[in-house]
Amino acid sequence: MLGELLGQSIRQHPGQQCFDTIEQVRAAAKADRLQESGSGQRLVNLLGQLGDDEILPVTRAFNQFLNLANLAEQYHGIRRNRGHSADLMVESFSEVFQRLLAGGISADELHRQVVNLRVEFVLTAHPTEVTRRTLIMKYDDMSDCLEQLDHQDLMPSERDGIVRRLTRLIAEAWHTDEIRYDRPTAVDEAKWGFAVIENSLWTALPRFLESLDTALVEATGKGLPLQATPVRVASWMGGDRDGNPNVTHQVTRKVFLLGRWMAADLYMKDITALRAELSMWQASDELRARVGDTREPYRQILGELRDQLSRTRDWAEASISGADADSNGILFANSEFTEPLELCYRSLVECGLEYIANGPLLDTIRRAHTFGLPLSRLDIRQEAARHAEAVAEIVGYLGLGDYQAWSEVERQAFLVRELKGRRPLIPRNWQPSEAVQEVLATCKVVAEQTPQALGSYVISMASKPSDVLSVILLLREAGMQYPMAVVPLFETLNDLSGAPQSMTELYQIDWYREYCDGKQEVMIGYSDSSKDAGQMMAAWAQYQAQEALTKVAAEYDMRLTLFHGRGGTVGRGGGPANRAILSQPPGSVNGSFRITEQGEMIRFKFGMPDLAVQSLTLYTTAVIEATLAPPPQPKDGWRETMNWLTERSLKAYRDVVRDDPQFVLYFRQVTPEQALGKLALGSRPARRKAGGGVESLRAIPWIFAWTQMRLMLPAWLGSDVALEAAAEDQRIDQLREMMAGWPFFRTYIDMLEMVLAKADLRIASYYEQTLVDDPALRALGENLRQRLSRCIHRVLELKQQDHLLADEPVFAHSMNVRNPYTDPLHYLQAELLRRERQSEGKGGDDGDRNGKVPELVERALKVTMAGISAGMRNTG
C-alpha cells in the first residue's frame, strides 16, 4: 500500500514519464535477480541511458521506497492482528518466569533478582542515522496511520480519511529534501536523544513496568517496589569528547541544562493531568499534616509541584541562554520531586483507593525514578592521555617532577597519596594550557551535577590503574562530593588481553576498593577491537576478557557490571540483542548489563512506544535468564579449537588489512569512503587524525563504506581462512558440536551467516569494474571475492544447508523484498562515483567543469548512500 501511494505522488510530480522509467528500472532489477534476462545486464544498460536530470528522481524514488519498506516491516513486528510470524519474536515475562521456575529457580530468588535488576541503555550519536529528523517525524506519523488502519471495525469514511492523511504524508516526504546539508552539532544530537525519550520511551516505560509487575506478582506473589528502576536510560550525546573537538565543557553544561528543561516540561504535563484526576478528599494523617485542612489535599500538593516545575523550567531556560537565572524554589535533587508524589500514593493506598493510586500517579512516580529530573544520565568519555597530560602539567608546575616519565608504580603512589590527603592540589592562580584547561573545566561541570544526572566517566584507551586514579583525583579537585563510577574502556586486542591484570592491580589498592564500595563497571569495546583484529578474533578476545574480568572481580568481592560498547552491525558487535546476552560467558551477566545503542538502531528499537516496550522486554528477559540460568562452561577442547581458529583468522585478517601494500588503495577506490565526508552525518569527524590509513579511520565509516558496496569485508575477513583450515583439518564435526552446545559459538556463526546473506558478489564486482583500473588492485579484489565465496560455502557446509538463512525465513524474505530497490542504487552509486572522480580529477570530460562535480550528480550520490543505508538497516 505504501509503495502504491508513493507511485501516486511520483505520477503527479515529476510525472508519468518519470514513473514509467522508475517502473522499468524496478522490473529490470527484479528480472536480473531472477536472471530472467540472461546475462543480468538489463538493469545496468537501462541505468546507463539515464541523463543527469533523470538520475536524481530515480535515486530518490528507490531511497524513499526503502524507508517505507522499513516502516512497514517495523509496524508488522508490533501490529495488532495476530497469527503472523512476527508475534513469535518476543517472549512475554510470564513465559520466561514460568520456564525459570520450572527449571528449579525459587520464587524468592526470582523476585530478588528482578527487583535488583540494572539494565541501562546508553544512547549514542554514532553517525549512521542518515535520515533527517523532519522525515523521521513524518515516518512516525505514517506509523500512526498504519496503526489506525489496523482495526477491523473502521467505517468506510474513517478508513478513507486515514488513507488520505497517509497519502498526504507520503507526498510531503517525497517533496522533502532527504539530505542534511549542515552537520548536526553535539547539542543537536543531544536534543535528538531527548526527543526519543519524549516521543517514545516516556509512554513505553510505565507500560513496560506494569507488564513486568503483573508477571512478577503472578510468578512470585510479590510485585515491584515503588522505587524499582530495572531499566535506565543514559546518553553519550554531549558528553562523548573522545576524538570529537566539538564537545566542550560549555556543550556538556548546556546538555545538562537542556535535559532539566525538557524534564520539567514533560513532568508539568503529567502533573497538570494528575491534578485533574486526583480530586478526592480522603487523605491520610501524614498527608493532612503536610497540607492542613483543605478540601482537595492532592491537588494542593500537585499545585505546589507544578509551580516548582514551572520555576525549574524557567531557570533552566535562562541558564541555557546565559541570562540571569533565578534558582529560588526550583527542583534540583530527585527526592524533592519523588517524595511528594510518594506521599500522595501512600495516602491513597491507606484510604483504600489503591486502584486510583495505581493509575497515572504510579506512572509518573515510575518515570520520576527512572528518568529523574535530569531526564537521562549523561556519561562523560575522554581519552586516558588527556588526563595524564593534565596531571603532568600540575605536577610539573608544582616542581614535583616529570609525571610522564614516572613508572606506573610511581604514578600510582603519587595519585593514592594525593587522594588520601586533604589539601587542594591545583594552585589558585595557575594558568594551565588550553587543552588541560578544557579537561579541568569539564570536571568542574560534572562536579556541579547531582548523582542522578551522571552516568559513568568512561576512559578510552585505558590500560593502567593510574588512568582511573587520575580521573578520580581531577574530579575531586573540581569539587566532586560523591564517588562517580570511573570506567576503563578496553578496546584493542592488547588492551582486552591486559584488562584482567590492570583490574587486579586496581583492586589491590585498598583506598580504591573503599571508594568503589564494592561496585565496578568495565567497558568492553567491540568496534575498534574488530577493526584491529577481525571479527572472529575480536569476539573470542571479548569473551575471554569478560570471563577473566568476572573471575578477578569475584576474587576481590567486587560486583562487576560489564558495559558493552556494541554497534549496530555485526562488524561492531551488533545482532539480535537477546541472543548476544544469552551467549555471554556464564557469570558475566550478574543482574546488571549496560549497553550502547547507536544512531539508526535507536530508531529501529525505540522509535515508537510499542517497539520500545518490545525491545525493553527482550533485553530484560535475556538479562534475567542469563543471570539465573547462564549457559554452561565451554569444554576445554572447544576452547582449544577456538584458539586454533582465531590464530588463523587473526593472521589472515592482518595479512590483508595491515600488511598488503595494495589494500588501503583498493579500499579507497572501490568503496565510497572518500565521498562519505560529504554526508552531514554527525558532529564527530570521521577520522581520529587527519590523513593516515585504515588505522586512523573510525570503525563506523570503515564498516559503512564496505556495506555500501556489499563486500561486507570487516565481518567475515579472517573467518574464511579459519573455516577453510578447519575443513581441511577434519574439524567440521567438532564445530557442529560446538554450535549445538555453546551459545557463544552458535551466535557467532549465525551472525556470520547473516552478514554473508547481505554480501553480494555481483554488486561488489560491478563497483570494482567501474571504479578500479589498476590490474594489481583488480587482482586483490578478485581474490577477496573468491574468499567471500568460499566462506559462504563453508558456512553452508557447517550448518548443513543448501542456502543462507534457511532457518531465518522472515529475515531472508525481508532481504529479498529489498533487493530490487537496493540494486539500482548500488549500480547508480558506482556510476556516480566514477563521474564524480572524473570531474574532480580531470576537470570533467568536456574540460569546462573546472574539476567541479555537477550538483545533481553530487546530490544523487548522497541519496544513494542514504538509500543503501536504509536498505541494509544496520550499516555502521
C-alpha positions in Angstrom: 0.0 0.0 0.0 2.8 2.4 0.9 4.5 1.7 -2.4 1.3 2.4 -4.3 0.8 5.7 -2.6 4.4 6.7 -3.4 3.8 5.8 -7.0 0.8 8.2 -7.0 3.0 11.0 -5.7 5.6 10.4 -8.4 2.9 10.3 -11.2 1.7 13.7 -10.1 5.3 15.1 -9.9 7.7 14.8 -11.8 5.0 12.9 -13.9 4.0 9.8 -15.7 7.2 9.6 -17.8 9.4 9.5 -14.7 7.1 7.0 -13.1 7.4 4.7 -16.2 11.2 5.0 -16.1 11.2 4.0 -12.4 8.9 1.1 -13.1 11.2 -0.1 -15.9 14.2 0.1 -13.6 12.4 -1.9 -10.9 11.3 -4.6 -13.3 14.8 -4.9 -14.7 16.2 -5.2 -11.2 13.7 -8.0 -10.4 14.4 -9.8 -13.7 18.2 -9.5 -13.1 17.8 -11.0 -9.6 15.9 -13.9 -11.2 18.3 -13.8 -14.1 15.4 -13.9 -16.5 17.2 -11.6 -18.8 20.1 -13.9 -19.4 23.3 -12.1 -18.5 21.8 -10.0 -15.8 22.8 -6.8 -17.6 19.4 -5.3 -18.3 19.5 -3.1 -15.3 23.0 -1.7 -15.9 22.1 -0.9 -19.6 18.9 0.8 -18.6 20.6 2.9 -15.9 23.4 3.8 -18.3 20.9 5.6 -20.5 19.7 8.0 -17.8 20.7 11.6 -18.2 22.0 13.7 -15.2 18.5 15.2 -14.7 16.8 11.8 -14.6 19.2 10.2 -12.1 18.1 12.2 -9.1 14.4 11.4 -9.2 15.2 7.7 -9.8 17.6 7.5 -6.8 15.1 9.4 -4.7 12.3 7.1 -5.5 14.2 3.9 -4.6 15.5 5.6 -1.4 12.0 6.6 -0.4 10.6 3.1 -1.1 13.3 1.5 1.2 12.4 3.9 4.0 8.7 2.9 3.5 9.7 -0.8 3.5 11.4 -0.3 6.8 8.3 1.4 8.2 6.0 -1.4 7.0 8.4 -4.1 8.4 8.7 -2.2 11.7 5.0 -1.9 12.1 4.5 -5.6 11.1 6.5 -6.5 14.1 4.1 -4.8 16.6 0.8 -5.0 14.7 -2.5 -5.9 16.4 -3.5 -8.7 14.1 -2.3 -12.0 15.5 -1.2 -15.1 13.8 1.8 -13.9 11.8 5.5 -14.9 12.5 6.4 -11.5 14.0 4.2 -12.4 17.0 6.7 -15.1 18.0 9.7 -12.8 18.2 9.4 -11.6 21.8 8.7 -13.9 24.7 6.5 -12.5 27.4 7.7 -12.1 31.0 5.2 -14.7 32.1 6.7 -17.3 29.7 10.2 -16.7 30.8 9.4 -16.6 34.5 7.5 -19.9 34.3 10.4 -21.5 32.5 12.8 -20.4 35.2 10.5 -21.6 38.0 10.1 -24.9 36.2 14.0 -25.1 36.0 14.3 -25.0 39.7 14.7 -21.3 40.5 12.8 -20.4 43.7 10.1 -17.7 43.6 12.0 -15.7 46.2 15.2 -15.8 44.2 13.4 -14.7 41.0 11.8 -11.8 42.8 15.1 -10.7 44.4 16.9 -10.7 41.0 14.1 -8.8 39.2 13.9 -6.2 41.9 17.7 -5.7 41.9 17.9 -5.7 38.1 20.0 -3.0 36.4 19.7 -2.8 32.7 20.9 0.5 31.3 20.7 1.7 27.7 23.2 4.3 26.7 22.1 6.3 23.7 25.0 7.4 21.5 25.1 9.7 18.5 27.2 7.5 16.2 26.9 9.0 12.8 24.9 6.4 10.9 21.5 7.9 11.2 21.3 9.3 7.7 17.6 10.2 7.8 16.7 13.8 8.5 14.8 14.5 11.7 12.0 16.2 9.8 11.5 12.9 7.7 11.7 10.8 10.8 8.7 12.7 12.2 6.7 12.2 9.0 7.5 8.4 9.2 6.3 8.4 12.8 3.0 9.9 11.7 2.8 7.3 8.9 3.2 4.6 11.5 0.3 6.1 13.5 -1.8 5.9 10.3 -0.9 2.2 9.8 -1.9 1.5 13.4 -5.3 3.3 12.9 -5.9 1.3 9.7 -5.2 -1.9 11.5 -8.7 -2.2 13.0 -11.5 -4.4 11.7 -14.3 -2.1 12.8 -13.5 1.1 10.8 -16.3 2.8 8.9 -15.6 3.3 5.2 -15.4 7.1 5.7 -13.0 6.7 8.6 -10.8 4.4 6.5 -10.8 6.9 3.6 -9.8 9.7 5.9 -6.8 7.8 7.3 -5.7 6.8 3.7 -6.0 10.5 2.7 -3.8 11.5 5.6 -1.3 8.8 4.7 -1.3 9.9 1.0 -0.6 13.4 2.1 2.3 12.4 4.4 3.9 10.3 1.7 3.6 13.2 -0.8 5.2 15.5 1.9 8.1 13.1 2.3 8.5 12.8 -1.5 8.7 16.6 -1.8 11.1 17.0 1.2 14.9 17.0 0.6 16.2 13.9 2.3 19.8 15.0 2.6 21.1 17.1 5.5 23.4 19.8 4.3 24.5 21.0 7.7 26.3 18.7 10.1 24.4 18.4 13.4 26.1 19.9 16.4 26.7 17.9 19.6 23.8 19.8 21.1 21.5 18.9 18.2 22.4 15.2 18.7 21.6 15.5 22.4 18.2 17.1 21.5 17.5 14.1 19.2 18.3 11.8 22.1 15.9 13.7 24.4 13.3 13.5 21.6 13.5 9.7 21.7 12.6 9.8 25.4 9.8 12.3 24.9 8.2 10.7 21.8 8.6 7.0 22.7 10.2 5.9 26.0 8.1 8.3 28.1 5.0 6.4 27.1 6.6 3.0 26.9 8.3 2.9 30.3 5.2 2.8 32.5 3.6 0.2 30.2 6.7 -2.0 30.3 7.0 -1.7 34.1 3.3 -2.5 34.5 3.6 -5.7 32.4 6.8 -6.7 34.4 5.0 -6.0 37.7 1.9 -8.1 36.7 4.0 -11.0 35.6 6.1 -10.8 38.8 3.0 -10.9 41.0 1.7 -13.9 39.1 5.0 -15.8 39.3 6.1 -14.9 42.9 3.1 -13.3 44.7 5.1 -10.0 45.1 5.3 -7.0 42.8 7.9 -4.3 42.0 8.7 -1.8 44.8 7.7 1.8 44.1 11.3 2.9 43.7 12.4 0.0 41.5 14.3 1.0 38.3 15.1 -2.2 36.5 15.8 -0.2 33.3 17.5 3.2 33.0 18.5 5.5 30.2 21.8 7.3 29.8 23.4 9.1 27.0 26.8 10.0 25.4 25.4 12.8 23.3 27.1 15.9 24.6 29.4 14.0 26.9 31.5 12.0 24.5 34.5 14.1 23.8 36.8 11.3 22.7 38.1 12.4 19.3 35.4 15.0 19.0 36.8 18.5 19.5 33.2 19.8 19.1 32.2 18.5 22.5 33.5 21.1 25.0 32.6 21.8 28.7 30.2 24.5 27.5 28.4 21.9 25.3 28.2 19.5 28.2 26.9 22.1 30.6 24.2 23.1 28.0 23.2 19.5 27.5 22.7 19.0 31.3 20.5 22.1 31.4 18.5 21.1 28.3 17.8 17.8 30.0 16.4 19.5 33.0 14.4 22.0 30.9 12.8 19.1 28.9 12.2 17.0 32.0 10.5 19.9 33.8 8.3 20.5 30.7 7.3 16.8 30.5 6.6 16.4 34.2 4.5 19.6 34.1 2.2 17.9 31.6 1.9 14.8 33.9 1.2 16.9 37.0 -1.4 19.0 35.2 -3.2 15.8 34.1 -2.9 14.4 37.6 -4.4 17.5 39.2 -7.5 16.9 37.0 -7.7 13.3 38.1 -6.9 13.4 41.9 -9.9 15.4 43.1 -10.5 13.1 46.1 -10.9 14.5 49.6 -10.0 11.4 51.7 -6.4 11.6 52.9 -4.1 10.1 55.4 -3.0 11.9 58.6 0.5 12.1 57.1 -0.8 14.0 54.1 -3.1 16.2 56.2 -0.1 17.2 58.4 1.6 18.4 55.3 -1.3 20.4 53.6 -3.6 21.3 56.5 -7.4 21.3 56.4 -8.0 21.7 52.7 -10.9 20.1 50.7 -8.7 18.9 47.9 -5.4 17.8 49.5 -3.9 16.0 46.5 -4.5 19.0 44.2 -2.8 21.2 46.8 0.4 19.2 46.8 0.3 18.8 43.0 -0.3 22.5 42.5 2.9 23.3 44.6 4.8 20.8 42.5 3.6 22.3 39.2 4.7 25.7 40.4 8.2 24.4 41.3 8.4 22.6 37.9 7.5 25.9 36.2 10.2 27.7 38.1 12.7 24.9 37.3 11.9 25.2 33.6 12.3 29.0 33.6 15.6 28.7 35.5 17.0 26.1 33.0 15.9 28.1 30.0 17.5 31.3 31.4 20.7 29.3 32.2 20.9 27.9 28.7 20.7 31.3 27.1 23.2 32.8 29.6 20.7 35.2 31.2 20.4 35.7 35.0 18.7 32.6 36.3 16.7 32.6 39.5 17.2 29.3 41.3 14.9 30.0 44.2 12.3 27.3 44.7 13.5 25.1 41.8 13.6 21.3 41.9 17.2 20.0 41.7 17.6 16.8 43.6 15.3 13.9 42.6 14.0 13.3 46.1 12.4 16.8 46.1 10.1 15.6 43.3 9.5 12.0 44.2 8.8 12.5 47.9 5.5 14.5 47.5 4.3 12.1 44.8 5.0 9.0 47.0 3.2 10.8 49.9 0.1 11.1 47.7 0.5 7.4 46.7 0.8 6.2 50.3 -2.2 8.3 51.3 -4.5 6.9 48.6 -3.5 3.3 49.4 -4.1 3.9 53.1 -7.6 5.3 52.3 -8.5 2.2 50.3 -8.1 4.0 47.0 -5.4 1.6 45.8 -7.0 1.3 42.3 -6.7 5.1 41.8 -3.1 5.2 43.2 -2.0 2.6 40.7 -3.1 4.7 37.7 -1.4 7.7 36.2 0.1 8.6 39.6 2.1 5.4 39.6 3.2 6.0 36.0 4.5 9.4 37.0 6.3 8.0 40.0 8.0 5.4 37.9 9.1 8.0 35.3 10.4 10.1 38.1 12.6 7.3 39.5 13.8 6.1 36.0 14.3 9.4 34.1 14.7 11.7 37.1 14.8 15.5 36.9 17.9 15.3 34.6 15.8 13.2 32.1 18.8 10.9 31.3 22.1 10.3 32.9 25.0 11.8 31.0 28.2 9.8 30.5 31.5 11.6 30.0 34.1 10.0 27.8 37.6 11.1 27.3 40.9 9.6 26.3 43.3 8.5 29.0 46.2 10.5 27.6 44.3 13.8 28.2 44.0 13.1 31.9 47.7 12.1 32.2 48.6 15.3 30.4 46.6 17.4 32.9 48.2 15.7 36.0 51.6 16.0 34.4 51.1 19.8 33.9 50.0 20.2 37.6 52.9 18.1 38.8 55.4 20.0 36.6 54.1 23.4 37.7 54.5 22.4 41.4 58.0 21.3 40.8 57.3 17.7 41.9 58.9 16.0 38.8 58.1 14.7 35.3 54.9 12.7 35.7 55.0 11.4 32.1 58.4 9.9 32.7 57.4 8.2 36.0 56.9 4.5 36.1 53.3 3.2 36.7 54.3 2.3 40.3 55.5 5.9 40.9 52.3 7.4 39.3 50.1 5.2 41.5 51.9 6.0 44.7 51.6 9.8 43.9 47.9 9.6 43.0 46.9 7.5 46.0 48.9 9.8 48.3 47.1 12.8 47.0 43.6 11.1 47.1 44.2 10.2 50.8 45.3 13.7 51.6 43.0 16.7 52.2 44.9 19.7 50.8 44.0 21.0 47.3 46.5 20.1 44.6 45.7 22.7 42.0 47.2 26.2 42.7 44.8 29.1 42.8 46.4 31.4 40.3 47.9 28.8 37.9 47.2 29.2 34.2 47.2 25.8 32.5 47.5 25.1 28.7 44.3 25.3 26.7 43.9 21.5 26.4 44.4 21.0 30.2 42.1 23.9 31.0 39.3 22.1 29.0 39.8 18.9 30.9 39.6 20.7 34.3 36.6 22.8 33.1 34.8 19.6 32.2 35.5 18.1 35.6 34.0 21.2 37.2 30.8 21.0 35.1 30.5 17.3 36.2 31.1 18.1 39.9 28.2 20.6 39.8 25.6 17.9 39.0 23.5 15.7 41.2 24.3 11.9 41.3 21.1 11.2 39.3 22.4 13.4 36.4 25.6 11.4 35.9 26.2 8.1 34.4 29.8 6.9 34.1 33.1 8.6 33.4 34.5 6.4 30.6 38.2 6.4 29.9 39.1 5.3 26.3 42.5 3.8 25.6 42.7 2.9 29.3 45.4 0.4 30.2 46.7 1.1 33.7 45.3 1.8 37.2 46.8 5.3 37.1 44.4 6.0 34.2 41.5 5.5 36.6 43.0 7.1 39.6 44.0 10.3 37.8 40.3 10.9 36.8 39.1 10.5 40.4 41.8 13.0 41.5 40.8 15.6 38.9 37.1 15.2 39.7 37.9 15.6 43.4 40.0 18.7 42.7 37.0 20.1 40.8 34.8 19.8 43.9 33.1 16.4 43.4 31.3 15.4 46.6 30.5 11.7 46.0 32.1 8.8 44.1 31.3 8.8 40.4 31.7 5.5 38.5 35.0 5.8 36.6 35.1 3.2 33.9 38.1 2.0 31.9 37.3 1.1 28.3 39.4 -1.9 26.9 39.1 -1.9 23.2 42.1 -3.1 21.2 43.3 -6.7 21.3 46.2 -5.8 23.5 44.0 -3.9 25.9 41.5 -6.7 26.1 44.2 -9.3 27.0 45.8 -6.9 29.5 42.4 -5.9 31.1 42.3 -8.6 33.9 45.8 -7.7 35.1 45.0 -3.9 35.1 41.9 -4.5 37.1 43.7 -6.8 39.5 46.3 -4.1 40.2 43.5 -1.6 40.7 41.5 -3.8 43.1 44.8 -4.3 45.2 44.6 -0.6 46.1 42.7 -0.5 49.4 41.8 3.1 49.0 40.2 2.4 45.6 38.1 -0.6 46.8 36.7 1.6 49.6 36.0 4.4 47.1 34.0 2.0 44.8 32.0 0.5 47.7 32.4 -3.0 46.1 31.0 -2.0 42.7 32.9 -1.7 39.5 32.0 -1.1 35.9 34.3 -2.1 33.0 33.6 -1.2 29.3 34.3 -3.7 26.6 34.8 -2.1 23.2 33.6 -4.0 20.2 34.2 -1.6 17.3 37.9 -1.0 17.4 38.7 -4.5 18.5 37.0 -5.8 15.4 38.8 -3.3 13.1 42.1 -4.2 14.9 41.9 -8.0 14.8 38.9 -9.1 12.6 35.5 -10.2 13.8 36.3 -13.8 14.9 39.4 -12.9 16.9 37.7 -9.9 18.4 34.6 -11.9 19.5 36.8 -14.5 21.2 39.1 -11.9 22.8 36.0 -10.1 24.2 34.6 -13.4 25.6 37.9 -14.3 27.3 38.3 -10.8 28.7 34.8 -10.9 30.2 35.4 -14.4 31.7 38.7 -13.2 33.3 37.3 -9.9 34.5 34.4 -11.7 36.1 36.8 -14.1 37.9 39.0 -11.2 39.1 36.0 -9.2 40.4 34.8 -12.3 42.4 38.3 -12.8 44.0 38.1 -9.2 45.3 34.4 -9.4 46.2 33.5 -6.7 43.7 30.1 -6.6 42.0 31.0 -6.2 38.3 28.9 -4.5 35.6 30.1 -5.1 32.1 29.4 -2.2 29.7 29.1 -3.4 26.2 30.1 -0.9 23.5 28.3 -2.7 20.7 27.5 -1.0 17.4 24.5 -1.8 15.2 26.4 -4.0 12.8 27.8 -7.5 13.3 31.2 -6.0 12.4 30.8 -3.8 15.5 29.3 -6.5 17.8 25.7 -6.0 16.7 23.0 -8.6 16.0 19.9 -9.8 17.9 20.3 -8.5 21.5 18.7 -11.4 23.3 21.0 -14.0 21.6 24.0 -11.8 22.3 23.1 -11.6 26.0 22.4 -15.3 26.4 25.7 -16.2 24.8 27.8 -14.2 27.2 30.3 -16.1 29.5 28.5 -17.7 32.4 28.5 -15.4 35.5 29.3 -12.3 33.5 25.7 -11.1 33.3 25.1 -10.8 37.0 21.8 -9.0 37.2 23.4 -5.9 35.6 24.0 -5.1 32.0 24.9 -1.8 30.3 24.9 -1.4 26.5 25.3 1.4 24.0 22.5 1.9 21.4 23.6 3.9 18.4 22.3 6.2 15.7 19.8 4.4 13.5 19.4 1.4 15.8 17.8 3.7 18.4 15.1 4.4 16.0 14.7 0.7 14.9 14.4 -0.4 18.6 12.9 2.5 20.5 11.4 4.8 17.8 7.8 4.0 18.7 6.2 3.2 22.1 5.1 -0.3 21.1 8.6 -1.1 19.6 10.2 0.3 22.8 8.1 -1.9 25.1 9.1 -4.9 22.9 12.8 -4.0 23.0 12.8 -3.4 26.7 11.1 -6.7 27.3 13.6 -8.5 25.0 16.6 -7.2 26.8 15.2 -7.6 30.3 14.1 -11.2 29.9 17.5 -12.1 28.4 19.4 -10.4 31.3 17.2 -12.2 33.9 17.7 -15.5 32.1 21.4 -15.1 31.6 21.7 -14.3 35.3 19.6 -17.1 36.7 20.1 -19.8 34.1 23.5 -19.0 32.5 24.9 -21.2 29.7 27.3 -24.0 30.7 31.0 -23.5 30.6 32.6 -24.4 27.2 34.6 -27.7 27.1 38.4 -27.4 27.2 38.5 -28.9 23.7 36.2 -26.2 22.4 38.5 -23.5 23.8 41.5 -25.1 22.2 39.7 -25.2 18.9 38.7 -21.6 19.3 42.3 -20.6 19.9 43.3 -22.7 16.9 40.7 -20.9 14.7 41.4 -17.4 15.9 45.2 -17.8 15.5 44.5 -18.4 11.8 41.8 -15.8 11.4 43.9 -13.0 13.0 46.8 -13.7 10.8 44.7 -13.9 7.7 42.9 -10.6 8.5 46.0 -8.6 9.3 47.9 -10.0 6.3 45.3 -8.2 4.2 44.3 -5.1 6.2 47.7 -4.2 7.6 50.4 -5.9 5.5 49.1 -5.9 1.9 50.5 -2.6 0.4 47.7 -2.5 -2.1 44.8 -2.8 0.4 44.3 0.8 1.5 44.5 1.9 -2.1 41.9 -0.7 -3.1 39.6 0.3 -0.2 39.8 4.0 -1.2 39.0 3.2 -4.8 36.3 0.5 -4.6 34.2 2.0 -1.7 32.6 5.4 -1.4 34.8 6.1 1.7 36.2 9.3 0.4 32.7 10.6 -0.5 31.3 9.7 2.9 32.7 13.0 4.3 30.1 14.8 2.1 27.3 13.4 4.1 26.5 15.6 7.1 26.2 12.5 9.4 27.2 13.5 12.9 29.1 16.1 15.0 32.2 13.9 15.2 34.9 13.8 12.5 35.2 10.5 10.5 38.9 10.3 11.3 40.7 10.4 14.6 43.7 12.1 12.9 43.9 13.8 9.5 45.4 11.6 6.8 46.7 8.1 7.6 45.4 4.7 6.6 42.7 2.4 7.9 44.1 2.6 11.5 43.2 6.3 11.6 39.6 5.7 10.3 36.9 5.4 12.8 35.2 1.9 13.0 31.9 3.4 11.7 32.9 4.8 8.3 35.1 1.8 7.9 32.1 -0.5 8.1 29.7 1.9 6.4 31.9 2.1 3.3 32.2 -1.7 2.9 28.4 -2.1 3.4 27.7 0.4 0.7 29.3 -1.8 -2.0 28.2 -5.1 -0.4 31.5 -6.8 0.2 30.9 -6.6 4.0 34.6 -7.3 4.4 35.1 -6.4 8.1 32.6 -9.0 9.3 34.0 -12.1 7.6 37.6 -11.5 6.6 39.8 -14.0 8.6 36.8 -16.3 9.3 37.0 -17.6 5.7 40.6 -18.9 6.2 39.8 -20.3 9.7 36.8 -22.2 8.5 38.7 -23.4 5.4 41.5 -24.7 7.6 39.0 -26.4 9.9 37.5 -28.3 7.0 40.9 -29.4 5.7 41.9 -30.5 9.3 38.7 -32.6 9.6 37.3 -30.4 12.4 33.8 -29.7 11.0 32.1 -32.3 13.2 33.7 -30.7 16.2 32.5 -27.2 15.1 28.9 -28.6 14.8 29.2 -30.0 18.3 30.3 -26.5 19.5 27.3 -24.9 17.7 25.0 -27.4 19.4 26.4 -27.0 22.9 27.9 -23.5 23.1 25.7 -20.4 22.6 28.7 -18.2 22.0 29.9 -20.1 19.0 26.4 -20.7 17.7 25.7 -17.0 17.8 28.9 -16.2 16.1 28.2 -18.5 13.2 24.6 -17.2 13.0 25.8 -13.6 12.8 28.4 -14.5 10.2 25.6 -16.2 8.1 23.5 -13.0 8.4 26.4 -10.8 7.1 27.2 -13.2 4.3 23.5 -13.1 3.2 23.8 -9.3 3.0 27.0 -9.5 0.9 26.6 -9.6 -2.9 29.4 -10.8 -5.2 27.8 -9.4 -8.3 27.4 -5.9 -6.9 30.9 -5.8 -5.3 32.3 -6.9 -8.7 30.5 -4.1 -10.5 31.9 -1.4 -8.2 35.4 -2.8 -9.0 34.8 -2.9 -12.8 33.5 0.7 -12.7 36.0 2.3 -10.2 39.3 0.4 -10.3 41.6 0.4 -13.3 44.9 -0.9 -11.8 45.3 -4.6 -12.7 47.1 -5.3 -9.3 44.1 -3.8 -7.4 41.7 -5.8 -9.5 43.6 -9.0 -8.7 43.3 -8.2 -5.0 39.5 -7.7 -5.4 39.1 -10.9 -7.3 41.0 -12.7 -4.5 38.7 -11.2 -1.8 35.6 -12.1 -3.7 36.8 -15.7 -4.1 37.5 -15.8 -0.4 34.0 -14.5 0.3 32.5 -17.2 -1.9 34.5 -19.9 -0.1 33.4 -18.5 3.3 29.7 -18.8 2.2 30.4 -22.4 1.0 32.0 -23.3 4.4 29.1 -21.8 6.5 26.6 -23.7 4.4 28.6 -26.9 4.9 28.9 -26.3 8.6 25.1 -25.6 9.0 24.2 -28.4 6.5 22.1 -26.0 4.5 21.5 -25.5 0.7 21.2 -21.8 1.0 21.9 -19.0 3.5 19.2 -18.0 6.1 17.4 -21.4 5.6 16.3 -21.2 9.3 15.6 -17.5 9.2 12.8 -17.2 6.6 11.5 -13.9 7.9 14.8 -12.2 7.6 15.5 -13.8 4.2 12.2 -12.6 2.9 13.0 -9.1 4.2 16.3 -9.1 2.2 14.6 -10.4 -0.9 11.9 -7.7 -0.8 14.6 -5.0 -0.5 17.0 -6.3 -3.3 15.1 -4.9 -6.4 15.2 -1.5 -4.7 18.8 -1.5 -3.4 20.2 -2.9 -6.6 19.5 0.2 -8.8 21.0 2.4 -6.0 24.2 0.3 -6.0 24.7 0.5 -9.7 23.9 4.2 -9.8 26.2 4.9 -6.9 29.1 3.2 -8.7 28.4 5.2 -11.8 28.0 8.4 -9.9 31.3 7.8 -8.0 33.0 7.3 -11.4 31.6 10.6 -12.7 32.5 12.4 -9.5 36.1 11.2 -9.6 36.4 12.0 -13.3 35.1 15.6 -12.7 37.3 16.1 -9.7 40.4 14.5 -11.2 40.3 15.8 -14.8 38.2 18.9 -14.8 35.4 16.9 -16.4 35.2 15.2 -19.8 34.5 18.3 -21.7 37.1 20.3 -19.8 34.7 23.1 -18.8 33.7 21.9 -15.3 36.9 23.1 -13.7 37.1 20.0 -11.5 33.6 20.7 -10.0 31.1 17.9 -9.7 27.7 18.8 -11.1 25.3 19.5 -8.2 22.8 16.9 -9.4 25.4 14.2 -9.5 26.7 15.0 -6.0 23.2 15.2 -4.6 22.2 11.9 -6.2 25.3 10.3 -4.8 24.3 11.3 -1.3 20.8 10.0 -1.9 22.2 6.6 -3.0 24.2 6.4 0.3 21.1 7.2 2.3 19.0 4.7 0.4 21.5 1.8 0.6 21.8 2.6 4.3 18.0 2.3 4.7 18.1 -0.9 2.7 20.8 -2.6 4.8 19.3 -1.4 8.1 22.4 -1.8 10.4 25.0 0.0 8.4 27.6 1.2 10.9 
